[in-house]
Amino acid sequence: MIQSAIPLVVTVIVLALIFDFTNGFHDTANAMATPIATGAMRPKVAVTVAAVLNLVGAFLSTEVAKQISGGLLKEGTEVHVGPELVFAGLIGAIIWNLSTWYFGLPSSSSHALFGGLVGAALVGAGFGAVDYGVLLGKVIIPAVLAPLTAGVVAFCATRIAYSVTRRYDGRPDGRRTFRIGQVFSSSLVALAHGTNDAQKTMGVITLALVAAGAQTASTGPEFWVVLACALAIALGTYTGGWRIIKTLGTGLTAVKPAQGFAAEVSTAATILASSHVGFALSTTHVASGSVIGSGLGRRGSKVQWGTARRIVFGWVLTLPAAAVVGALAALLTLLGPVGIVIDTVAAVAFMVVIFIIAQPDRVDASSLEAEVNAAGTAVVRPRKKRRANA
């Protein structure tokens, strides 16, 4: 590695781990929104379990990391994507992540990262820097198909769950056996999330190391990179991300135990399958699609389509919005060290401001638990009266 590049690479690694942290608290809802909403797990217990399993899942696979470090951008082959452009892309991803967190939107941290990197690469290295085949086949197409697939599977699973079990078991929320099942199914989602999302930051750090000449493009992430990313996403997951948990757990539909179990199983199956084949899937898209599908599958349930439209709108904006921010940050890096300092100061200032303005309407574990306890009961449909014999 060139000595002059070391400070920048270290900065990129720190910024990547900050992104990984925001990814953790931004995506906690994907695994734990539904068991918290049904009361199957208490909020603090849920995020602790999710954090531990995210940590474990990060060590299970590196296929997605390889797609980012050696697939999305053509570093090491036809063009040179320097660490300063990786730095700019991370700024775009972090700013979009924090913006959607503030509004409680379960947007995709993955697409924020891809958008930031693509925007920065286009400005700094030209249109030839991006492998559009990988972008289309491994990112955009899965983004469209995955939530639809998960939604259909969750719809069918919910219908099956309600048809083969007792309709009401005497508890306020009905079908308490599924509350136990939710502990395992949500844990599987958390594990799956670790196998997919933690790897994205591993890929970014590896990309920066490749760009600085510290390792070759054909190699995967080093062990220390895997460990650092696993710890960062686990710590972020433990902090909660309560705003998005509230939206996904109670804002889309009133989630009941059997419905939540079906949604979680559908989410986990989709994520694990995508990790196996190397798709850098958005776990947020999958989880949201599963919740909507399960809501449609339970009779008497209503999906809040206004909230769903806001979420989809956020999905559509994520890639281009993060790309624009990443591109602007990349333009500043062209000024040299001064531009990098300006980028850093602006990013830190934005983080501080967003957390300050979020304090008045803060959502935490205790307020969310109180809302869950006050939620409605199971739908008990009245029996039709028999006609009297004439």
Residue, then its C-alpha position, 0 to 999 in steps of 0.5 A: m500500500i502507498q504510504s500516502a494512501i494510508p490515512l484515507v484508507v483508514t478513514v474509509i474503514v472507519l466510515a464503512l463501520i459507521f455505515d455498518f452500524t447504521n445498517g444494524f439499527h436501520d434493519t433491526a425491524n426486518a427480524m424483530a418488528t413482528p415478534i415485538a408487535t405480537g408480544a412474542m418477545r419483549p423489545k430489549v430481548a428481541v434486539t439482543v437476540a438479533a444482535v447476537l445472531n447478526l454477529v454469528g451470521a456474518f461469519l457464515s458466508t462471503e459470497v455477497a461481499k465478493q460481488i461488491s468488492g469484485g463485481l459491481l465496480k470494475e476496480g482492478t480491471e478496466v478502470h481505477v476506483g480510488p479509495e476517495l470514491v469509496f469514501a464518497g459513496l459511503i457518505g451518500a449511503i449514510i446520509w440516506n440511511l439516517s434520513t429514512w430512519y428519521f422518517g421511520l421508513p424501512s428503506s434499503s441500506s443495501h441500495a443506499l450503499f450501492g447507489g452511493l458507490v455507483g454515483a461516486a464511481l460515475v463522477g470520479a471514474g466515468f460510466g465505464a466504472v460500473d458493471y451494469g450487468v451485475l447492477l441489473g442482475k444482482v441488484i435491481i431485478p432482485a429488488v423487484l422480484a424479492p418483495l413480490t416473492a416473499g409477499v406471495v409466500a407469506f400470503c400462502a403461509t398465513r392462509i395455511a397457518y390459519s386454516v390448519t389451526r384453531r381459530y381462537d384459543g382463549r388468549p387476547d391475540g389468539r393462537r398462542t403456539f405461534r408466539i413460541g414459533q416466532v421466537f425461532s422464526s425471527s431468530l432465523v431472520a436475524l441470522a439470515h440478515g447477518t449472512n447478507d447485510a454484514q457482508k456488504t460492508m466487508g465488500v466495501i472495505t475490501l474494495a478500498l483495500v484493493a483500490a489502495g493496492a493492499q490486496t488483489a481484486s480476486t481475493g475475498p475479505e480478510f478475517w479482521v474485516v469480517l470480525a470488525c463488520a460483524l461487531a459493528i452491525a451487531l452493535g447497531t442492531y442492539t441499539g434498536g432502530w425503534r422508529i422503523i420497528k414501529t412502522l414495520g410492526t404496527g404501521l403496515t398492519a395489525v400483526k398477530p402471532a400466526q401471521g407474524f410467524a408466516a411473515e418471518v419464515s418467508t423473509a428468512a427463506t428468501i434472504l438465505a436463498s439469495s445469500h447462497v447465490g450471491f444476490a446482494l438482496s435488500t432484507t428490508h424489501v423482503a421483510s416489508g413484502s412479507v408483512i404486507g403479504s401476511g396482512l392480506g392473508r389474514r381474514g379481518s386484517k387491514v393493510q395500511w396502503g398509505t404507509a405501504r405507498r410511502i415505503v415503496f416511494g422510499w424504495v424507488l428513491t433510495l438508489p438514485a438519491a444516494a447516488v446523487v449524494g455520493a456523486l456530490a461528495a465525489l465532486l468535492t474529493l476532486l479538490g484533494p484533501v481539502g474536499i475530503v475534509i469538507d465531506t467529512v465535516a458535512a457528514v458529521a454535522f448532518m449526523v449530529v443534526i438528524f439525531i438532535i431533531a429526532q429527540p422531541d418525538r423519540v421512540d424507544a423500547s418502553s413506548l413501543e412496548a406500551e403501544v403493543n400492549a394496547a393493540g387490538t385483540a384477535v379477530v373473532r368473527p360472529r357465527k351466522k344465525r341459523r334460519a328457523n325452520a318454516 
